[in-house]
Amino acid sequence: MSTSFRISDSASRRLVSRAVREGTSSTALLNRLIREGVDQLEHPGIVFRGPLHDRRAALAAGPEVWEVVARLMELDGPVEQRIVALARQSDLQDRKIRTAVAYAREHGTEIGERIGRHRQASDLVRHK
């Protein structure tokens, strides 16, 4: 879908300057900022980390979402019981774990793929 936006001269200069520093196009940077910004509005407490080619959703001042979900998957019982257990075992508050779970529900493919890549890499390291 092609969309046209009008942004202020000041915002445009900042966008172009940042895109140049990141070695990307203004359009690619704007697209990333919109996606990540909307996700942050819809999931307060979520931030994004990592280089341009490997952006990852994470809890503000906490682990990445995929790490929380992977740990929950290792526990037994219903989701609510696993959330409580993980909160007891870690320094994460249950509301932060729920934030990660809510994000993962909406972005299941992305989170599942990251968990899969991590497990695959871990298996390779263990079998060397």
N, CA, C and O of each residue as an XYZ file, in Angstrom:
512
protein
N       0.842     -1.160      0.000
C       0.000      0.000      0.000
C       0.901      1.240      0.000
O       1.805      1.360      0.826
N       0.651      2.123     -0.900
C       1.417      3.357     -0.984
C       0.654      4.456     -0.251
O      -0.544      4.639     -0.469
N       1.346      5.181      0.612
C       0.734      6.232      1.406
C       1.600      7.479      1.326
O       2.824      7.390      1.229
N       0.976      8.613      1.366
C       1.698      9.877      1.356
C       1.486     10.583      2.691
O       0.366     10.652      3.198
N       2.569     11.103      3.252
C       2.505     11.829      4.516
C       3.143     13.193      4.339
O       4.044     13.375      3.521
N       2.668     14.131      5.106
C       3.327     15.436      5.198
C       3.864     15.543      6.616
O       3.118     15.436      7.590
N       5.164     15.755      6.717
C       5.759     15.955      8.032
C       6.482     17.296      8.025
O       6.827     17.823      6.968
N       6.701     17.826      9.191
C       7.343     19.138      9.296
C       8.766     19.084      8.747
O       9.384     18.021      8.675
N       9.263     20.242      8.366
C      10.645     20.325      7.874
C      11.631     19.831      8.924
O      12.596     19.134      8.611
N      11.375     20.199     10.156
C      12.252     19.780     11.251
C      12.254     18.254     11.380
O      13.320     17.648     11.491
N      11.075     17.631     11.368
C      10.992     16.166     11.476
C      11.646     15.509     10.266
O      12.317     14.486     10.399
N      11.454     16.086      9.105
C      12.057     15.539      7.887
C      13.580     15.580      7.958
O      14.243     14.606      7.602
N      14.138     16.699      8.415
C      15.597     16.813      8.555
C      16.126     15.774      9.541
O      17.150     15.138      9.290
N      15.430     15.607     10.654
C      15.868     14.629     11.660
C      15.796     13.210     11.102
O      16.689     12.396     11.337
N      14.731     12.925     10.364
C      14.559     11.595      9.773
C      15.681     11.301      8.782
O      16.290     10.232      8.824
N      15.948     12.249      7.896
C      17.003     12.060      6.897
C      18.363     11.911      7.576
O      19.153     11.045      7.201
N      18.633     12.745      8.564
C      19.908     12.684      9.271
C      20.101     11.328      9.944
O      21.171     10.726      9.857
N      19.067     10.864     10.605
C      19.147      9.563     11.292
C      19.302      8.425     10.286
O      20.093      7.506     10.501
N      18.557      8.484      9.205
C      18.647      7.438      8.179
C      20.070      7.364      7.615
O      20.604      6.275      7.406
N      20.675      8.523      7.373
C      22.052      8.551      6.867
C      22.994      7.907      7.885
O      23.848      7.099      7.520
N      22.837      8.268      9.163
C      23.694      7.683     10.211
C      23.525      6.172     10.294
O      24.486      5.454     10.573
N      22.313      5.686     10.055
C      22.049      4.243     10.131
C      22.343      3.529      8.815
O      22.308      2.300      8.755
N      22.630      4.285      7.773
C      22.922      3.670      6.484
C      21.690      3.045      5.843
O      21.782      2.003      5.194
N      20.548      3.678      6.025
C      19.306      3.167      5.463
C      18.569      4.309      4.778
O      19.024      5.453      4.803
N      17.458      4.003      4.181
C      16.660      5.048      3.544
C      15.704      5.664      4.556
O      15.371      5.054      5.572
N      15.273      6.874      4.261
C      14.290      7.535      5.124
C      12.997      6.733      5.168
O      12.357      6.641      6.216
N      12.612      6.157      4.043
C      11.378      5.363      3.984
C      11.488      4.123      4.865
O      10.553      3.801      5.598
N      12.617      3.429      4.801
C      12.803      2.231      5.627
C      12.810      2.598      7.108
O      12.213      1.899      7.927
N      13.479      3.686      7.447
C      13.517      4.117      8.841
C      12.129      4.513      9.316
O      11.721      4.127     10.412
N      11.399      5.273      8.517
C      10.047      5.685      8.891
C       9.143      4.470      9.067
O       8.340      4.423      9.999
N       9.270      3.496      8.185
C       8.479      2.271      8.299
C       8.764      1.557      9.619
O       7.839      1.127     10.308
N      10.044      1.431      9.972
C      10.421      0.785     11.238
C       9.891      1.573     12.428
O       9.350      0.991     13.368
N      10.044      2.887     12.390
C       9.575      3.720     13.498
C       8.061      3.619     13.679
O       7.571      3.609     14.808
N       7.338      3.545     12.598
C       5.879      3.418     12.699
C       5.509      2.059     13.279
O       4.697      1.977     14.201
N       6.104      0.986     12.742
C       5.788     -0.355     13.262
C       6.116     -0.457     14.741
O       5.284     -0.888     15.540
N       7.323     -0.063     15.104
C       7.738     -0.173     16.494
C       6.951      0.783     17.386
O       6.587      0.430     18.507
N       6.691      1.979     16.896
C       5.937      2.949     17.681
C       4.516      2.485     17.964
O       4.028      2.621     19.086
N       3.855      1.941     16.956
C       2.495      1.430     17.160
C       2.519      0.259     18.131
O       1.669      0.165     19.016
N       3.495     -0.636     17.968
C       3.602     -1.763     18.910
C       3.830     -1.266     20.338
O       3.278     -1.835     21.279
N       4.625     -0.225     20.512
C       4.870      0.311     21.847
C       3.625      0.980     22.416
O       3.392      0.918     23.623
N       2.832      1.610     21.577
C       1.572      2.193     22.041
C       0.580      1.104     22.443
O      -0.139      1.241     23.432
N       0.550      0.028     21.668
C      -0.390     -1.059     21.944
C       0.069     -1.961     23.084
O      -0.742     -2.655     23.697
N       1.359     -1.950     23.366
C       1.929     -2.811     24.411
C       2.866     -1.979     25.287
O       4.086     -2.101     25.172
N       2.310     -1.135     26.160
C       3.162     -0.325     27.040
C       4.119     -1.219     27.834
O       3.716     -2.240     28.392
N       5.372     -0.825     27.872
C       6.387     -1.619     28.558
C       7.269     -2.379     27.587
O       8.277     -2.959     27.990
N       6.901     -2.383     26.304
C       7.713     -3.039     25.281
C       8.607     -1.993     24.626
O       8.160     -0.891     24.309
N       9.868     -2.349     24.429
C      10.828     -1.522     23.699
C      11.466     -2.407     22.629
O      11.232     -3.615     22.597
N      12.256     -1.814     21.771
C      12.930     -2.583     20.725
C      14.422     -2.363     20.809
O      14.895     -1.244     21.010
N      15.161     -3.460     20.648
C      16.620     -3.428     20.754
C      17.233     -4.107     19.540
O      16.578     -4.846     18.805
N      18.489     -3.832     19.366
C      19.251     -4.537     18.353
C      19.504     -3.716     17.114
O      18.922     -2.649     16.921
N      20.391     -4.238     16.269
C      20.737     -3.533     15.035
C      19.575     -3.582     14.039
O      18.609     -4.324     14.220
N      19.695     -2.784     13.000
C      18.624     -2.682     12.007
C      18.190     -4.038     11.458
O      16.998     -4.270     11.253
N      19.126     -4.915     11.224
C      18.794     -6.201     10.607
C      18.261     -7.224     11.620
O      17.866     -8.324     11.234
N      18.247     -6.871     12.905
C      17.840     -7.849     13.920
C      17.168     -7.159     15.110
O      17.628     -7.284     16.245
N      16.083     -6.432     14.846
C      15.355     -5.742     15.910
C      14.561     -6.751     16.717
O      13.950     -7.661     16.156
N      14.568     -6.591     18.048
C      13.901     -7.539     18.934
C      13.066     -6.812     19.972
O      13.506     -5.829     20.568
N      11.860     -7.309     20.178
C      10.985     -6.770     21.211
C      11.506     -7.229     22.568
O      11.908     -8.379     22.742
N      11.489     -6.305     23.520
C      11.977     -6.608     24.867
C      11.150     -5.846     25.882
O      10.464     -4.878     25.553
N      11.228     -6.301     27.116
C      10.617     -5.558     28.213
C      11.542     -4.404     28.580
O      12.758     -4.585     28.646
N      10.987     -3.236     28.815
C      11.807     -2.108     29.251
C      12.532     -2.528     30.529
O      11.905     -3.028     31.463
N      13.827     -2.329     30.573
C      14.646     -2.725     31.729
C      14.454     -4.194     32.066
O      14.401     -4.570     33.237
N      14.350     -5.030     31.022
C      14.164     -6.459     31.244
C      14.635     -7.266     30.050
O      15.243     -6.731     29.123
N      14.352     -8.546     30.082
C      14.796     -9.429     28.997
C      13.972     -9.233     27.729
O      12.963     -8.527     27.720
N      14.425     -9.869     26.677
C      13.683     -9.849     25.422
C      12.439    -10.723     25.564
O      12.414    -11.673     26.346
N      11.411    -10.382     24.793
C      10.133    -11.089     24.881
C      10.314    -12.576     24.604
O       9.751    -13.406     25.318
N      11.085    -12.927     23.586
C      11.248    -14.339     23.255
C      11.855    -15.113     24.423
O      11.533    -16.285     24.618
N      12.730    -14.473     25.201
C      13.349    -15.141     26.338
C      12.304    -15.452     27.417
O      12.321    -16.529     28.014
N      11.408    -14.513     27.658
C      10.349    -14.723     28.646
C       9.439    -15.861     28.196
O       9.114    -16.756     28.977
N       9.032    -15.817     26.932
C       8.123    -16.840     26.402
C       8.800    -18.208     26.400
O       8.172    -19.206     26.754
N      10.062    -18.268     26.009
C      10.789    -19.545     26.007
C      10.841    -20.137     27.410
O      10.657    -21.340     27.593
N      11.092    -19.288     28.391
C      11.144    -19.771     29.779
C       9.777    -20.262     30.232
O       9.679    -21.290     30.902
N       8.719    -19.537     29.874
C       7.364    -19.978     30.227
C       7.048    -21.330     29.605
O       6.370    -22.157     30.214
N       7.540    -21.551     28.394
C       7.279    -22.822     27.699
C       7.951    -24.000     28.401
O       7.523    -25.143     28.244
N       8.992    -23.728     29.167
C       9.703    -24.784     29.889
C       8.968    -25.211     31.162
O       9.247    -26.273     31.717
N       8.043    -24.389     31.613
C       7.322    -24.664     32.854
C       6.048    -25.452     32.568
O       5.534    -25.431     31.450
N       5.551    -26.137     33.574
C       4.335    -26.931     33.433
C       3.130    -26.189     33.987
O       3.253    -25.308     34.838
N       1.963    -26.570     33.481
C       0.715    -26.044     34.015
C       0.072    -25.022     33.104
O       0.598    -24.691     32.041
N      -1.082    -24.526     33.541
C      -1.775    -23.492     32.778
C      -0.939    -22.211     32.734
O      -0.072    -22.005     33.584
N      -1.194    -21.364     31.761
C      -0.404    -20.150     31.564
C      -0.334    -19.316     32.835
O       0.750    -18.883     33.228
N      -1.455    -19.087     33.475
C      -1.455    -18.242     34.682
C      -0.547    -18.826     35.760
O       0.175    -18.088     36.430
N      -0.578    -20.127     35.928
C       0.271    -20.795     36.921
C       1.751    -20.641     36.545
O       2.595    -20.433     37.417
N       2.063    -20.743     35.248
C       3.447    -20.581     34.798
C       3.933    -19.154     34.996
O       5.095    -18.934     35.336
N       3.045    -18.181     34.784
C       3.411    -16.774     34.999
C       3.782    -16.541     36.457
O       4.795    -15.911     36.759
N       2.952    -17.056     37.353
C       3.220    -16.903     38.790
C       4.536    -17.598     39.154
O       5.338    -17.051     39.911
N       4.756    -18.793     38.622
C       5.989    -19.533     38.919
C       7.212    -18.779     38.407
O       8.216    -18.681     39.113
N       7.141    -18.247     37.191
C       8.281    -17.508     36.642
C       8.549    -16.239     37.443
O       9.706    -15.878     37.662
N       7.505    -15.569     37.876
C       7.684    -14.363     38.703
C       8.402    -14.704     40.004
O       9.237    -13.933     40.477
N       8.076    -15.855     40.579
C       8.741    -16.281     41.819
C      10.205    -16.646     41.587
O      11.059    -16.395     42.437
N      10.485    -17.243     40.425
C      11.830    -17.724     40.120
C      12.769    -16.637     39.614
O      13.986    -16.822     39.600
N      12.215    -15.520     39.203
C      13.030    -14.473     38.577
C      12.781    -13.134     39.275
O      12.042    -13.049     40.256
N      13.407    -12.118     38.749
C      13.168    -10.783     39.289
C      12.104    -10.033     38.489
O      11.953     -8.819     38.631
N      11.365    -10.765     37.644
C      10.308    -10.153     36.840
C       8.987    -10.129     37.587
O       8.579    -11.125     38.183
N       8.332     -9.000     37.550
C       6.990     -8.918     38.124
C       6.015     -9.604     37.179
O       6.225     -9.623     35.966
N       4.941    -10.170     37.743
C       3.988    -10.882     36.901
C       3.366     -9.977     35.841
O       3.039    -10.456     34.755
N       3.193     -8.696     36.116
C       2.607     -7.801     35.106
C       3.554     -7.637     33.912
O       3.094     -7.493     32.779
N       4.864     -7.658     34.153
C       5.819     -7.576     33.043
C       5.774     -8.854     32.211
O       5.860     -8.806     30.984
N       5.641     -9.985     32.877
C       5.531    -11.251     32.154
C       4.268    -11.242     31.297
O       4.291    -11.695     30.152
N       3.175    -10.735     31.841
C       1.921    -10.641     31.079
C       2.067     -9.704     29.880
O       1.473     -9.946     28.829
N       2.848     -8.644     30.029
C       3.118     -7.741     28.911
C       3.835     -8.496     27.794
O       3.493     -8.356     26.620
N       4.825     -9.292     28.168
C       5.554    -10.091     27.174
C       4.627    -11.103     26.507
O       4.692    -11.298     25.294
N       3.775    -11.740     27.285
C       2.835    -12.734     26.746
C       1.853    -12.068     25.784
O       1.559    -12.617     24.722
N       1.350    -10.903     26.143
C       0.399    -10.193     25.269
C       1.059     -9.822     23.945
O       0.450     -9.969     22.884
N       2.291     -9.346     24.001
C       3.009     -9.017     22.768
C       3.206    -10.287     21.931
O       2.990    -10.280     20.719
N       3.612    -11.359     22.582
C       3.877    -12.615     21.869
C       2.616    -13.177     21.229
O       2.680    -13.761     20.147
N       1.481    -13.010     21.877
C       0.225    -13.487     21.280
C      -0.050    -12.775     19.957
O      -0.537    -13.383     19.004
N       0.258    -11.508     19.912
C       0.004    -10.722     18.702
C       1.084    -10.932     17.642
O       0.837    -10.729     16.453
N       2.267    -11.334     18.068
C       3.405    -11.493     17.161
C       3.994    -12.899     17.296
O       5.210    -13.075     17.373
N       3.114    -13.884     17.321
C       3.521    -15.258     17.587
C       4.543    -15.813     16.616
O       5.476    -16.502     17.029
N       4.386    -15.526     15.334
C       5.326    -16.058     14.344
C       6.726    -15.522     14.588
O       7.697    -16.278     14.592
N       6.825    -14.219     14.791
C       8.120    -13.578     15.043
C       8.790    -14.167     16.286
O       9.977    -14.490     16.256
N       8.041    -14.307     17.366
C       8.597    -14.818     18.624
C       8.951    -16.295     18.479
O      10.011    -16.729     18.929
N       8.071    -17.058     17.858
C       8.328    -18.485     17.657
C       9.569    -18.734     16.826
O      10.350    -19.636     17.127
N       9.757    -17.939     15.779
C      10.950    -18.092     14.934
C      12.218    -17.781     15.711
O      13.226    -18.472     15.562
N      12.174    -16.745     16.537
C      13.357    -16.385     17.321
C      13.685    -17.475     18.337
O      14.855    -17.804     18.533
N      12.673    -18.034     18.979
C      12.887    -19.136     19.925
C      13.497    -20.318     19.188
O      14.431    -20.950     19.684
N      12.971    -20.618     18.006
C      13.495    -21.730     17.211
C      14.948    -21.527     16.822
O      15.749    -22.457     16.919
N      15.301    -20.316     16.381
C      16.698    -20.030     16.011
C      17.617    -20.163     17.215
O      18.727    -20.682     17.100
N      17.157    -19.694     18.370
C      17.973    -19.791     19.579
C      18.187    -21.259     19.969
O      19.302    -21.661     20.302
N      17.131    -22.039     19.924
C      17.264    -23.469     20.268
C      18.191    -24.180     19.298
O      18.998    -25.020     19.697
N      18.072    -23.839     18.027
C      18.928    -24.463     17.017
C      20.398    -24.110     17.272
O      21.269    -24.976     17.193
N      20.667    -22.847     17.575
C      22.036    -22.419     17.870
C      22.556    -23.096     19.136
O      23.719    -23.496     19.194
N      21.701    -23.226     20.148
C      22.098    -23.894     21.390
C      22.431    -25.355     21.144
O      23.389    -25.884     21.708
N      21.639    -26.005     20.300
C      21.902    -27.411     19.970
C      23.238    -27.564     19.257
O      23.975    -28.514     19.523
N      23.554    -26.651     18.363
C      24.824    -26.714     17.652
C      25.998    -26.573     18.609
O      26.995    -27.283     18.479
N      25.887    -25.669     19.561
C      26.955    -25.438     20.537
C      27.120    -26.667     21.426
O      28.245    -27.068     21.722
N      26.019    -27.263     21.852
C      26.083    -28.433     22.733
C      26.682    -29.655     22.047
O      27.289    -30.500     22.707
N      26.518    -29.758     20.732
C      26.982    -30.944     20.012
C      28.362    -30.778     19.403
O      28.807    -31.642     18.647
N      29.042    -29.700     19.713
C      30.411    -29.496     19.201
C      31.406    -30.168     20.085
O      32.607    -30.109     19.819
